[in-house]
Amino acid sequence: MKNLSSQAHVKGHLPVLLPVRRVMLSDLPLQDRLFNVWTGSALLLAFLAVAVGPSYAQADTAQTRSIVAILLEWTPSLAKAFGFNVLISIFAMAIGTVLGVGLGVLQVSPLPAIRRSAWLVTQFFRNSPWLVLLFYCILLIPFKISVFGVTVPFPGWIKAVIGLSLPVMAYMSEFMRGAILSIPTGQWESATSLGFSRGQTMREIILPQTVKRVLPPWMNLYAVLTMATPLVSIVGVNEVMSMTRAALSAEGRVDLLIPMYLYILCWFFIYCYPISALTSRLERRFAVKL
């Protein structure tokens, strides 16, 4: 501080602020880490008490079954419906990933027409609301498709998978484009000097190196997709939110509203938080050291 203040009065010298170092939880002392854990736990318990407390009070005055008993009774049905949400997210992520990888490769094509067309498709679906895409897929795709005289049913959940896979495709395309362009150009030149074609260079040299660059945002996108799956209930697909509304309607209790939705929220948190934590760990592991 003494050197900084003395230099500030010298003509031509200005004080310079160094960049702030990002402090991770693992860098903190043990006492500070325990304090953060206990503080977070206390805040979570306080939130649960504020959310569920009034409901318990109403349940006691009505002299009906406890909220915990009702939640446990509906848990098997809710768990089955939540598994359907996970299944939709897995299928949508798989389809979107496959299409997005191909679209991302086309975005770096040497042919201008293909490159611009791939860019236009990517930007269109990337900047479209997910719910609007779901409505279009539900309304435009027929419920039955006849192929060579054979009628194949097309249920609503498959349409929802297609609707959710379109924005995933667009984001995955951008991930791939950025990952491919991040590879040093010297590797392209070295592959060309060794007689590799562009396709061989892409398949055998470039794409394998994009895996570690794409993996962390890909996992983060899957967590976001899973949290977006309740949108399919709006278009008539029976999943965990639809089952929750059915449970509330069957019980007919106003005091069950907050605990029931809080119960489902905890399920999504328990499923998505480990994915987010693993994503942060992979980002630190694959980070480029400058």
Secondary structure, DSSP 4 states (H G I P E B T S, - for coil): -HHHHHHHTSTT----PPPPPPPPGGGS-HHHHHHHHHHHHHHHHHHHHHHHHHHHHHHHHHT---HHHHHHHHHHHHHHHHHHHHHHHHHHHHHHHHHHHHHHHHHT-SSHHHHHHHHHHHHHHHTS-HHHHHHHHHHHS-SEEEETTEEEE--HHHHHHHHHHHHHHHHHHHHHHHHHHTS-HHHHHHHHHTT--HHHHIIIIIHHHHHHHHHHHHHHHHHHHHHHGGGGGGGT--SHHHHHHHHHHHHT-GGGHHHHHHHHHHHHHHHHHHHHHHHHHHHHHSPPP-
